[in-house]
Amino acid sequence: MSLPLRITFDDIDYTYKVLSKGINRETTQIKISLFSEEFTLIRNQLNDWVAEETSIGDNQALLKAIGRSLASRYRLK
C-alpha cells in the first residue's frame, strides 16, 4: 500500500493513493483511490490522463489534475 499523496485543487486539499505498482514511461493506466473509490486513469491520444470510469457526481477536472500531477511526478510525458 502506498502512502497518501496530496493535491490542492480549487483551494481545497485532497488526499489520494496510487494503487498501481511499477509506474514507468510505458505505463498507460494508473489505478488510484480517491474518496474511498477506485478510479483508473488512462492516457488518451493527446497524452492527457483522464478517468476511464466516471459518474455524474465525479469531478472530472480534479481527476485530470491528479493525472497531470502523477505524470509530472513519475516523468511520464
Biopython code that builds the backbone (N, CA, C, O; Angstrom):
import numpy as np
from Bio.PDB.StructureBuilder import StructureBuilder

atoms = [
    (1, "MET", "N", (0.848, -1.176, 0.000)),
    (1, "MET", "CA", (0.000, 0.000, 0.000)),
    (1, "MET", "C", (0.888, 1.231, 0.000)),
    (1, "MET", "O", (1.840, 1.316, 0.776)),
    (2, "SER", "N", (0.585, 2.166, -0.852)),
    (2, "SER", "CA", (1.398, 3.369, -0.951)),
    (2, "SER", "C", (0.954, 4.412, 0.062)),
    (2, "SER", "O", (-0.140, 4.339, 0.621)),
    (3, "LEU", "N", (1.819, 5.368, 0.281)),
    (3, "LEU", "CA", (1.490, 6.466, 1.183)),
    (3, "LEU", "C", (0.529, 7.420, 0.497)),
    (3, "LEU", "O", (0.538, 7.527, -0.730)),
    (4, "PRO", "N", (-0.293, 8.107, 1.259)),
    (4, "PRO", "CA", (-1.220, 9.066, 0.653)),
    (4, "PRO", "C", (-0.472, 10.245, 0.040)),
    (4, "PRO", "O", (0.523, 10.721, 0.586)),
    (5, "LEU", "N", (-0.966, 10.699, -1.094)),
    (5, "LEU", "CA", (-0.438, 11.879, -1.761)),
    (5, "LEU", "C", (-1.489, 12.980, -1.648)),
    (5, "LEU", "O", (-2.683, 12.707, -1.525)),
    (6, "ARG", "N", (-1.026, 14.223, -1.692)),
    (6, "ARG", "CA", (-1.951, 15.349, -1.562)),
    (6, "ARG", "C", (-1.906, 16.209, -2.809)),
    (6, "ARG", "O", (-0.877, 16.333, -3.473)),
    (7, "ILE", "N", (-3.050, 16.797, -3.105)),
    (7, "ILE", "CA", (-3.148, 17.769, -4.189)),
    (7, "ILE", "C", (-4.117, 18.857, -3.738)),
    (7, "ILE", "O", (-5.126, 18.576, -3.093)),
    (8, "THR", "N", (-3.804, 20.083, -4.080)),
    (8, "THR", "CA", (-4.703, 21.199, -3.813)),
    (8, "THR", "C", (-5.361, 21.572, -5.125)),
    (8, "THR", "O", (-4.686, 21.876, -6.109)),
    (9, "PHE", "N", (-6.681, 21.546, -5.129)),
    (9, "PHE", "CA", (-7.455, 21.843, -6.326)),
    (9, "PHE", "C", (-8.599, 22.760, -5.937)),
    (9, "PHE", "O", (-9.381, 22.435, -5.044)),
    (10, "ASP", "N", (-8.702, 23.889, -6.594)),
    (10, "ASP", "CA", (-9.716, 24.912, -6.259)),
    (10, "ASP", "C", (-9.675, 25.275, -4.776)),
    (10, "ASP", "O", (-10.712, 25.381, -4.121)),
    (11, "ASP", "N", (-8.459, 25.465, -4.259)),
    (11, "ASP", "CA", (-8.223, 25.865, -2.865)),
    (11, "ASP", "C", (-8.723, 24.855, -1.835)),
    (11, "ASP", "O", (-8.976, 25.223, -0.688)),
    (12, "ILE", "N", (-8.867, 23.593, -2.223)),
    (12, "ILE", "CA", (-9.262, 22.520, -1.307)),
    (12, "ILE", "C", (-8.208, 21.424, -1.416)),
    (12, "ILE", "O", (-7.802, 21.053, -2.517)),
    (13, "ASP", "N", (-7.764, 20.906, -0.264)),
    (13, "ASP", "CA", (-6.781, 19.821, -0.238)),
    (13, "ASP", "C", (-7.491, 18.474, -0.357)),
    (13, "ASP", "O", (-8.486, 18.218, 0.321)),
    (14, "TYR", "N", (-6.961, 17.619, -1.230)),
    (14, "TYR", "CA", (-7.479, 16.271, -1.420)),
    (14, "TYR", "C", (-6.340, 15.289, -1.184)),
    (14, "TYR", "O", (-5.180, 15.594, -1.459)),
    (15, "THR", "N", (-6.676, 14.118, -0.678)),
    (15, "THR", "CA", (-5.708, 13.061, -0.443)),
    (15, "THR", "C", (-6.111, 11.851, -1.282)),
    (15, "THR", "O", (-7.282, 11.470, -1.315)),
    (16, "TYR", "N", (-5.135, 11.252, -1.957)),
    (16, "TYR", "CA", (-5.391, 10.069, -2.771)),
    (16, "TYR", "C", (-4.213, 9.118, -2.640)),
    (16, "TYR", "O", (-3.138, 9.504, -2.182)),
    (17, "LYS", "N", (-4.424, 7.877, -3.044)),
    (17, "LYS", "CA", (-3.364, 6.872, -3.034)),
    (17, "LYS", "C", (-3.216, 6.278, -4.421)),
    (17, "LYS", "O", (-4.198, 6.080, -5.135)),
    (18, "VAL", "N", (-1.983, 5.998, -4.791)),
    (18, "VAL", "CA", (-1.691, 5.313, -6.052)),
    (18, "VAL", "C", (-1.694, 3.820, -5.760)),
    (18, "VAL", "O", (-0.943, 3.348, -4.906)),
    (19, "LEU", "N", (-2.534, 3.080, -6.465)),
    (19, "LEU", "CA", (-2.644, 1.640, -6.239)),
    (19, "LEU", "C", (-1.793, 0.827, -7.208)),
    (19, "LEU", "O", (-1.474, -0.329, -6.931)),
    (20, "SER", "N", (-1.427, 1.416, -8.329)),
    (20, "SER", "CA", (-0.603, 0.726, -9.332)),
    (20, "SER", "C", (0.842, 0.655, -8.875)),
    (20, "SER", "O", (1.343, 1.561, -8.209)),
    (21, "LYS", "N", (1.493, -0.413, -9.234)),
    (21, "LYS", "CA", (2.909, -0.606, -8.917)),
    (21, "LYS", "C", (3.737, -0.521, -10.194)),
    (21, "LYS", "O", (3.233, -0.799, -11.283)),
    (22, "GLY", "N", (4.986, -0.142, -10.065)),
    (22, "GLY", "CA", (5.909, -0.146, -11.186)),
    (22, "GLY", "C", (5.546, 0.833, -12.291)),
    (22, "GLY", "O", (5.551, 0.462, -13.465)),
    (23, "ILE", "N", (5.236, 2.053, -11.946)),
    (23, "ILE", "CA", (4.877, 3.055, -12.943)),
    (23, "ILE", "C", (6.144, 3.535, -13.644)),
    (23, "ILE", "O", (7.117, 3.919, -12.996)),
    (24, "ASN", "N", (6.118, 3.509, -14.985)),
    (24, "ASN", "CA", (7.243, 3.994, -15.779)),
    (24, "ASN", "C", (6.719, 4.677, -17.036)),
    (24, "ASN", "O", (5.511, 4.864, -17.176)),
    (25, "ARG", "N", (7.608, 5.052, -17.950)),
    (25, "ARG", "CA", (7.207, 5.806, -19.145)),
    (25, "ARG", "C", (6.256, 5.035, -20.061)),
    (25, "ARG", "O", (5.505, 5.648, -20.819)),
    (26, "GLU", "N", (6.276, 3.716, -20.003)),
    (26, "GLU", "CA", (5.399, 2.902, -20.843)),
    (26, "GLU", "C", (4.033, 2.662, -20.210)),
    (26, "GLU", "O", (3.177, 2.033, -20.832)),
    (27, "THR", "N", (3.811, 3.140, -19.010)),
    (27, "THR", "CA", (2.543, 2.945, -18.309)),
    (27, "THR", "C", (1.429, 3.666, -19.055)),
    (27, "THR", "O", (1.566, 4.836, -19.412)),
    (28, "THR", "N", (0.317, 2.957, -19.291)),
    (28, "THR", "CA", (-0.812, 3.567, -19.989)),
    (28, "THR", "C", (-2.032, 3.719, -19.097)),
    (28, "THR", "O", (-2.990, 4.397, -19.466)),
    (29, "GLN", "N", (-2.005, 3.093, -17.924)),
    (29, "GLN", "CA", (-3.109, 3.268, -16.985)),
    (29, "GLN", "C", (-2.592, 3.211, -15.554)),
    (29, "GLN", "O", (-1.662, 2.470, -15.235)),
    (30, "ILE", "N", (-3.219, 4.015, -14.704)),
    (30, "ILE", "CA", (-2.836, 4.103, -13.297)),
    (30, "ILE", "C", (-4.097, 4.010, -12.460)),
    (30, "ILE", "O", (-5.064, 4.735, -12.693)),
    (31, "LYS", "N", (-4.080, 3.119, -11.491)),
    (31, "LYS", "CA", (-5.211, 2.999, -10.570)),
    (31, "LYS", "C", (-4.932, 3.855, -9.331)),
    (31, "LYS", "O", (-3.843, 3.813, -8.759)),
    (32, "ILE", "N", (-5.952, 4.638, -8.932)),
    (32, "ILE", "CA", (-5.837, 5.465, -7.736)),
    (32, "ILE", "C", (-7.053, 5.241, -6.855)),
    (32, "ILE", "O", (-8.085, 4.747, -7.309)),
    (33, "SER", "N", (-6.917, 5.610, -5.595)),
    (33, "SER", "CA", (-8.025, 5.584, -4.647)),
    (33, "SER", "C", (-8.265, 7.016, -4.189)),
    (33, "SER", "O", (-7.366, 7.667, -3.657)),
    (34, "LEU", "N", (-9.486, 7.498, -4.400)),
    (34, "LEU", "CA", (-9.874, 8.856, -4.044)),
    (34, "LEU", "C", (-11.280, 8.787, -3.475)),
    (34, "LEU", "O", (-12.162, 8.188, -4.090)),
    (35, "PHE", "N", (-11.506, 9.380, -2.324)),
    (35, "PHE", "CA", (-12.818, 9.344, -1.648)),
    (35, "PHE", "C", (-13.258, 7.900, -1.388)),
    (35, "PHE", "O", (-14.449, 7.596, -1.461)),
    (36, "SER", "N", (-12.316, 7.017, -1.088)),
    (36, "SER", "CA", (-12.582, 5.592, -0.843)),
    (36, "SER", "C", (-13.169, 4.893, -2.069)),
    (36, "SER", "O", (-13.807, 3.849, -1.936)),
    (37, "GLU", "N", (-12.961, 5.450, -3.246)),
    (37, "GLU", "CA", (-13.375, 4.832, -4.503)),
    (37, "GLU", "C", (-12.137, 4.629, -5.362)),
    (37, "GLU", "O", (-11.179, 5.398, -5.279)),
    (38, "GLU", "N", (-12.163, 3.592, -6.183)),
    (38, "GLU", "CA", (-11.050, 3.343, -7.086)),
    (38, "GLU", "C", (-11.371, 3.905, -8.466)),
    (38, "GLU", "O", (-12.472, 3.727, -8.988)),
    (39, "PHE", "N", (-10.395, 4.582, -9.038)),
    (39, "PHE", "CA", (-10.510, 5.118, -10.386)),
    (39, "PHE", "C", (-9.316, 4.639, -11.194)),
    (39, "PHE", "O", (-8.233, 4.423, -10.650)),
    (40, "THR", "N", (-9.518, 4.474, -12.491)),
    (40, "THR", "CA", (-8.437, 4.124, -13.393)),
    (40, "THR", "C", (-8.210, 5.310, -14.316)),
    (40, "THR", "O", (-9.100, 5.703, -15.069)),
    (41, "LEU", "N", (-7.015, 5.874, -14.251)),
    (41, "LEU", "CA", (-6.641, 6.964, -15.146)),
    (41, "LEU", "C", (-5.935, 6.359, -16.346)),
    (41, "LEU", "O", (-5.006, 5.567, -16.188)),
    (42, "ILE", "N", (-6.372, 6.730, -17.550)),
    (42, "ILE", "CA", (-5.757, 6.207, -18.768)),
    (42, "ILE", "C", (-5.237, 7.366, -19.598)),
    (42, "ILE", "O", (-5.761, 8.479, -19.537)),
    (43, "ARG", "N", (-4.207, 7.091, -20.370)),
    (43, "ARG", "CA", (-3.614, 8.100, -21.244)),
    (43, "ARG", "C", (-4.336, 8.055, -22.593)),
    (43, "ARG", "O", (-4.402, 7.005, -23.232)),
    (44, "ASN", "N", (-4.872, 9.192, -23.018)),
    (44, "ASN", "CA", (-5.552, 9.240, -24.314)),
    (44, "ASN", "C", (-4.571, 9.618, -25.415)),
    (44, "ASN", "O", (-3.369, 9.725, -25.169)),
    (45, "GLN", "N", (-5.081, 9.823, -26.637)),
    (45, "GLN", "CA", (-4.219, 10.107, -27.781)),
    (45, "GLN", "C", (-3.492, 11.434, -27.650)),
    (45, "GLN", "O", (-2.444, 11.627, -28.266)),
    (46, "LEU", "N", (-4.034, 12.355, -26.855)),
    (46, "LEU", "CA", (-3.406, 13.662, -26.663)),
    (46, "LEU", "C", (-2.416, 13.668, -25.501)),
    (46, "LEU", "O", (-1.925, 14.726, -25.110)),
    (47, "ASN", "N", (-2.121, 12.484, -24.944)),
    (47, "ASN", "CA", (-1.241, 12.311, -23.783)),
    (47, "ASN", "C", (-1.789, 12.975, -22.525)),
    (47, "ASN", "O", (-1.027, 13.323, -21.622)),
    (48, "ASP", "N", (-3.104, 13.151, -22.463)),
    (48, "ASP", "CA", (-3.759, 13.621, -21.243)),
    (48, "ASP", "C", (-4.212, 12.403, -20.450)),
    (48, "ASP", "O", (-4.588, 11.382, -21.025)),
    (49, "TRP", "N", (-4.175, 12.517, -19.138)),
    (49, "TRP", "CA", (-4.631, 11.438, -18.277)),
    (49, "TRP", "C", (-6.066, 11.729, -17.864)),
    (49, "TRP", "O", (-6.333, 12.749, -17.228)),
    (50, "VAL", "N", (-6.992, 10.841, -18.220)),
    (50, "VAL", "CA", (-8.407, 11.016, -17.928)),
    (50, "VAL", "C", (-8.931, 9.757, -17.239)),
    (50, "VAL", "O", (-8.361, 8.675, -17.374)),
    (51, "ALA", "N", (-10.027, 9.921, -16.498)),
    (51, "ALA", "CA", (-10.619, 8.788, -15.794)),
    (51, "ALA", "C", (-11.364, 7.898, -16.773)),
    (51, "ALA", "O", (-12.133, 8.374, -17.609)),
    (52, "GLU", "N", (-11.125, 6.605, -16.658)),
    (52, "GLU", "CA", (-11.782, 5.645, -17.548)),
    (52, "GLU", "C", (-13.254, 5.491, -17.170)),
    (52, "GLU", "O", (-14.126, 5.523, -18.039)),
    (53, "GLU", "N", (-13.529, 5.327, -15.892)),
    (53, "GLU", "CA", (-14.896, 5.158, -15.426)),
    (53, "GLU", "C", (-15.273, 6.354, -14.551)),
    (53, "GLU", "O", (-14.586, 6.671, -13.579)),
    (54, "THR", "N", (-16.348, 6.994, -14.905)),
    (54, "THR", "CA", (-16.789, 8.156, -14.140)),
    (54, "THR", "C", (-18.309, 8.163, -14.057)),
    (54, "THR", "O", (-19.003, 7.535, -14.857)),
    (55, "SER", "N", (-18.793, 8.880, -13.081)),
    (55, "SER", "CA", (-20.228, 9.087, -12.973)),
    (55, "SER", "C", (-20.492, 10.582, -12.924)),
    (55, "SER", "O", (-19.556, 11.381, -12.923)),
    (56, "ILE", "N", (-21.741, 10.956, -12.883)),
    (56, "ILE", "CA", (-22.095, 12.370, -12.945)),
    (56, "ILE", "C", (-21.540, 13.137, -11.752)),
    (56, "ILE", "O", (-21.140, 14.291, -11.903)),
    (57, "GLY", "N", (-21.505, 12.532, -10.584)),
    (57, "GLY", "CA", (-21.045, 13.223, -9.382)),
    (57, "GLY", "C", (-19.532, 13.384, -9.283)),
    (57, "GLY", "O", (-19.048, 14.142, -8.443)),
    (58, "ASP", "N", (-18.776, 12.680, -10.130)),
    (58, "ASP", "CA", (-17.319, 12.759, -10.067)),
    (58, "ASP", "C", (-16.822, 14.074, -10.654)),
    (58, "ASP", "O", (-17.390, 14.594, -11.614)),
    (59, "ASN", "N", (-15.768, 14.596, -10.071)),
    (59, "ASN", "CA", (-15.183, 15.840, -10.537)),
    (59, "ASN", "C", (-14.125, 15.515, -11.585)),
    (59, "ASN", "O", (-12.998, 15.155, -11.247)),
    (60, "GLN", "N", (-14.491, 15.645, -12.855)),
    (60, "GLN", "CA", (-13.581, 15.317, -13.953)),
    (60, "GLN", "C", (-12.324, 16.171, -13.924)),
    (60, "GLN", "O", (-11.231, 15.675, -14.197)),
    (61, "ALA", "N", (-12.469, 17.443, -13.596)),
    (61, "ALA", "CA", (-11.312, 18.347, -13.571)),
    (61, "ALA", "C", (-10.329, 17.931, -12.479)),
    (61, "ALA", "O", (-9.118, 18.012, -12.681)),
    (62, "LEU", "N", (-10.829, 17.489, -11.329)),
    (62, "LEU", "CA", (-9.955, 17.023, -10.241)),
    (62, "LEU", "C", (-9.190, 15.777, -10.679)),
    (62, "LEU", "O", (-7.982, 15.685, -10.456)),
    (63, "LEU", "N", (-9.872, 14.827, -11.294)),
    (63, "LEU", "CA", (-9.213, 13.604, -11.744)),
    (63, "LEU", "C", (-8.166, 13.909, -12.818)),
    (63, "LEU", "O", (-7.109, 13.278, -12.849)),
    (64, "LYS", "N", (-8.451, 14.858, -13.684)),
    (64, "LYS", "CA", (-7.481, 15.249, -14.711)),
    (64, "LYS", "C", (-6.270, 15.927, -14.073)),
    (64, "LYS", "O", (-5.140, 15.712, -14.512)),
    (65, "ALA", "N", (-6.495, 16.748, -13.036)),
    (65, "ALA", "CA", (-5.395, 17.401, -12.324)),
    (65, "ALA", "C", (-4.526, 16.367, -11.608)),
    (65, "ALA", "O", (-3.304, 16.508, -11.570)),
    (66, "ILE", "N", (-5.138, 15.344, -11.048)),
    (66, "ILE", "CA", (-4.378, 14.268, -10.409)),
    (66, "ILE", "C", (-3.535, 13.550, -11.468)),
    (66, "ILE", "O", (-2.377, 13.217, -11.216)),
    (67, "GLY", "N", (-4.104, 13.312, -12.635)),
    (67, "GLY", "CA", (-3.351, 12.680, -13.726)),
    (67, "GLY", "C", (-2.151, 13.506, -14.141)),
    (67, "GLY", "O", (-1.072, 12.956, -14.362)),
    (68, "ARG", "N", (-2.319, 14.833, -14.252)),
    (68, "ARG", "CA", (-1.194, 15.704, -14.594)),
    (68, "ARG", "C", (-0.136, 15.680, -13.503)),
    (68, "ARG", "O", (1.061, 15.685, -13.792)),
    (69, "SER", "N", (-0.576, 15.654, -12.251)),
    (69, "SER", "CA", (0.354, 15.609, -11.127)),
    (69, "SER", "C", (1.173, 14.317, -11.144)),
    (69, "SER", "O", (2.386, 14.344, -10.933)),
    (70, "LEU", "N", (0.513, 13.196, -11.392)),
    (70, "LEU", "CA", (1.222, 11.917, -11.449)),
    (70, "LEU", "C", (2.169, 11.853, -12.640)),
    (70, "LEU", "O", (3.268, 11.310, -12.536)),
    (71, "ALA", "N", (1.743, 12.408, -13.770)),
    (71, "ALA", "CA", (2.614, 12.422, -14.955)),
    (71, "ALA", "C", (3.879, 13.220, -14.675)),
    (71, "ALA", "O", (4.966, 12.847, -15.114)),
    (72, "SER", "N", (3.734, 14.311, -13.949)),
    (72, "SER", "CA", (4.899, 15.117, -13.588)),
    (72, "SER", "C", (5.768, 14.398, -12.563)),
    (72, "SER", "O", (6.994, 14.393, -12.672)),
    (73, "ARG", "N", (5.134, 13.799, -11.576)),
    (73, "ARG", "CA", (5.860, 13.113, -10.507)),
    (73, "ARG", "C", (6.687, 11.944, -11.037)),
    (73, "ARG", "O", (7.838, 11.763, -10.641)),
    (74, "TYR", "N", (6.095, 11.147, -11.936)),
    (74, "TYR", "CA", (6.771, 9.973, -12.467)),
    (74, "TYR", "C", (7.413, 10.220, -13.831)),
    (74, "TYR", "O", (7.909, 9.284, -14.459)),
    (75, "ARG", "N", (7.408, 11.484, -14.297)),
    (75, "ARG", "CA", (8.002, 11.872, -15.584)),
    (75, "ARG", "C", (7.492, 11.008, -16.721)),
    (75, "ARG", "O", (8.267, 10.382, -17.445)),
    (76, "LEU", "N", (6.166, 10.986, -16.866)),
    (76, "LEU", "CA", (5.539, 10.124, -17.860)),
    (76, "LEU", "C", (5.394, 10.760, -19.229)),
    (76, "LEU", "O", (5.083, 10.053, -20.188)),
    (77, "LYS", "N", (5.603, 12.054, -19.364)),
    (77, "LYS", "CA", (5.410, 12.695, -20.671)),
    (77, "LYS", "C", (6.650, 12.611, -21.509)),
    (77, "LYS", "O", (6.666, 13.100, -22.639)),
]
sb = StructureBuilder()
sb.init_structure("model")
sb.init_model(0)
sb.init_chain("A")
sb.init_seg("    ")
for serial, (resi, resn, name, xyz) in enumerate(atoms, 1):
    if name == "N":
        sb.init_residue(resn, " ", resi, " ")
    sb.init_atom(name, np.array(xyz, "f"), 0.0, 1.0, " ", f" {name:<3s}", serial, name[0])
structure = sb.get_structure()
